Amino acid sequence: MVIGPAKPDHIPPFRQVTGYQGPLYVDPSRRAFRTAGLEHGWASTYHPLAVLRGMLAFGRGFRQGARQGDVAQQGGTFVLGPGDRVRYEWRDRYAGDGADLDAVVAAIPTTAAVR
């Protein structure tokens, strides 16, 4: 599931650009982001490490498309459940910061582990 700090009309363009077809919700109020304790602000958006990562990505040929929603809102990655269990949590400290995908995948319960 993905939650974005955007408006409902931003869903179709996001799906088109990313190809993501899973559950997608928007929260223009950013209540879910505040509740999760995620960073928000220009200092985290233009953090020196964010600028460096942006320059490196640009050097590798990545070009950012049109931005939508609240671009000062940083994200996070959470693996939840079953029940109230938090299996993994990561809060981006700045733009371009992200969870270790191997750790995320390792936190996803298998069918046998859920029982």
N, C-alpha and C positions, 0 to 999 in steps of 0.2 A: 504494500500500500504506500502511496505517496501523498503527502499533504503539502500544498504550496501556498505561499503568502500572496495569493492572486485572486482574481475574480473568475466567476464561472465561464465567461467568454474566453478566457485564456486556455481552457482545457483543450479544445480542438487543435490550436496551433502547437501546443506542447506535445501532444500525441503525434502530430505530423512530423515535427522536427526530431523527436527522440525515438519514435516507434513504440513507445511504452503503451501497452494495452491493458495493464493491470488496474486495480482499483486506484482511483485518483480523486482527491478531494481538494477543495480550496478553502482557505481561511483568511479572507481579507482583513479580519479584525486582529489576526496574529495571536489570538488567545491560546491556541494549542502550542505555539512557539514559546510564549511567555511561560505557560504552565510547565513546559519541558525544560525551561531554563536556558534557552538558546540565545546566543549573542545577537544583538541588533545594534547597528550604528555604522557611521562612516569610518570610524577608527578601525573597526574589524574588516570593513569592506576594502579599505585602502591600506591595510596593515603592510609593513615592508615585505613580509614574506608572501603576502597575497600579490603584491606588485611583482616580486621576483618570479613567482610561479607563473604569473600572467605573461611575463616576458619570455620565459622558457617555453611556455605553450605556444606563444606566437612564433617563436623561432622554429618550432616543430611543425608549423603549418596550421595550427588551430586558429580558427577565426570565430569569435563570439557573434552569435546572431542577435536579433532584436531582443532586448530584455523586457520582461513582463513582471508585474507584481512589485513587491517591495524588495528592491535590489540591495537594501541595507540589512536585510534579514539573513542571518547565517543559518545553516541547516544542522541536521544531526542524523544519526542512524541508530535505530533501536530494534532489537529483537525481543518481542514480548510473547508471553504465554508459554504453555497454557495457563489459564487462570490469571492471577495477578503477578506472576513471575516475570521479572526483568532479566533476560538472559544476557543482554549486551546493551551497552549504551555508550554513545559517542556524541560529543557536542563540538561542532566545528568552532575553532577559535578565531578564524579569519577566512575570507573568501579563498577557496582553493584547498583548504584544509579538509581532510576527509579520513574516514575510518579505514582501518586495515581490512581489506576485503576478505583475506584469509581468516581473520578473527571473526568477522561477521558470519561467514559461511559456517565456521566451526560452532558458532552459537545457535545456529538453526537446528531445532530438534528434529531428529529422525522419527519416523512413525513408532519405532520400538521404544525410543526414549520418552515419548509423550505418555505412554501407558503407565 
